[in-house]
Amino acid sequence: MIKSPRLAILILLFTVALIAFPSIGCFSATKGLPVMTLTLPDGSQYQGAVLNKQPHGRGVKTFPDGRQYSGLFRNGEFDGYGVMSYPDGRRETGNWQAGKLISNTEKIQKN
């Protein structure tokens, strides 16, 4: 039992921060997860951290049409900072959520 209320509050805040923000500092969402290569149902290849047989954490997904996403995944979907590269040279960089680009920090068009 923790006797100091300040220590109890500090531990509680630390625990909440780890749950709410798993990729802060050394508490990366990828830390401790197995790194595997998967062939997904859509024919794409994934290499990176896996949780419950799904991409989760840092990884790279290569699609059959040549597109490649490199970045963070959550429960099988793009989620967090990542880069989508296209076979024609285009590239989209930004934050993704639930598989969709929500904030574009850089968009490079084909020359």
C-alpha positions as CSV (number, residue, x, y, z in Angstrom):
1,M,0.0,0.0,0.0
2,I,1.3,3.5,-0.9
3,K,1.2,5.8,2.1
4,S,2.1,9.0,0.3
5,P,-0.9,10.6,-1.6
6,R,1.6,12.5,-3.8
7,L,3.4,9.3,-4.8
8,A,0.0,7.6,-5.5
9,I,-1.0,10.6,-7.8
10,L,2.3,10.5,-9.5
11,I,2.1,6.8,-10.2
12,L,-1.5,7.2,-11.5
13,L,-0.5,10.0,-13.8
14,F,2.4,8.1,-15.1
15,T,0.2,5.0,-15.8
16,V,-2.4,7.1,-17.6
17,A,0.3,8.8,-19.7
18,L,1.6,5.4,-20.8
19,I,-1.8,4.2,-21.8
20,A,-2.9,7.3,-23.6
21,F,0.5,8.0,-25.3
22,P,2.2,4.6,-25.9
23,S,4.8,6.0,-28.3
24,I,6.3,8.6,-26.0
25,G,10.1,8.2,-25.6
26,C,11.4,4.8,-24.7
27,F,7.8,3.5,-24.2
28,S,7.4,2.9,-27.9
29,A,4.3,1.1,-29.1
30,T,6.7,-1.3,-30.9
31,K,8.8,-2.2,-27.9
32,G,8.4,-5.8,-26.9
33,L,6.3,-6.8,-30.0
34,P,7.5,-9.5,-32.3
35,V,8.8,-8.4,-35.7
36,M,7.4,-10.6,-38.5
37,T,6.8,-10.8,-42.2
38,L,3.1,-11.3,-43.1
39,T,1.2,-11.8,-46.4
40,L,-2.1,-10.1,-45.9
41,P,-5.5,-11.1,-47.4
42,D,-5.3,-8.3,-50.0
43,G,-2.0,-9.7,-51.3
44,S,0.2,-7.1,-49.7
45,Q,3.4,-7.9,-47.8
46,Y,4.0,-6.5,-44.3
47,Q,7.2,-6.5,-42.4
48,G,7.3,-5.0,-38.9
49,A,5.8,-5.2,-35.4
50,V,2.8,-7.5,-35.0
51,L,0.1,-7.7,-32.4
52,N,-2.8,-10.3,-32.6
53,K,-1.6,-11.3,-36.1
54,Q,-2.0,-7.7,-37.3
55,P,0.4,-4.9,-38.2
56,H,0.8,-2.8,-35.0
57,G,3.7,-0.4,-34.3
58,R,6.4,0.4,-36.8
59,G,6.4,-1.4,-40.1
60,V,6.4,-1.4,-43.9
61,K,3.5,-2.5,-46.1
62,T,4.0,-3.1,-49.8
63,F,0.9,-3.4,-52.0
64,P,0.6,-5.6,-55.1
65,D,0.3,-2.4,-57.3
66,G,3.7,-1.2,-56.1
67,R,2.6,1.4,-53.5
68,Q,4.5,1.3,-50.2
69,Y,3.5,2.7,-46.8
70,S,6.3,3.0,-44.2
71,G,5.3,4.2,-40.7
72,L,3.1,3.4,-37.7
73,F,0.2,1.0,-37.6
74,R,-2.5,0.3,-35.1
75,N,-4.7,-2.8,-35.3
76,G,-3.8,-3.4,-38.9
77,E,-4.4,0.2,-40.1
78,F,-2.1,3.1,-40.9
79,D,-2.2,5.2,-37.7
80,G,0.4,7.8,-36.8
81,Y,3.2,9.3,-38.8
82,G,3.9,7.6,-42.1
83,V,4.9,7.9,-45.7
84,M,3.0,6.5,-48.7
85,S,5.2,6.1,-51.8
86,Y,3.7,5.5,-55.3
87,P,5.4,3.7,-58.2
88,D,5.3,6.9,-60.3
89,G,7.4,8.8,-57.8
90,R,4.7,10.6,-55.9
91,R,4.9,10.6,-52.1
92,E,2.6,11.6,-49.3
93,T,3.9,12.3,-45.8
94,G,1.9,13.0,-42.7
95,N,-0.3,11.8,-40.0
96,W,-2.7,8.9,-40.6
97,Q,-5.7,7.8,-38.6
98,A,-7.7,4.6,-39.2
99,G,-6.1,4.1,-42.6
100,K,-6.7,7.7,-43.9
101,L,-4.3,10.6,-44.3
102,I,-5.6,13.3,-41.9
103,S,-2.8,15.9,-42.0
104,N,-0.4,16.2,-44.9
105,T,3.0,17.6,-44.0
106,E,4.6,17.0,-47.4
107,K,3.3,16.0,-50.8
108,I,5.8,15.4,-53.5
109,Q,4.4,15.2,-57.0
110,K,5.9,13.3,-60.0
111,N,8.3,15.6,-62.0
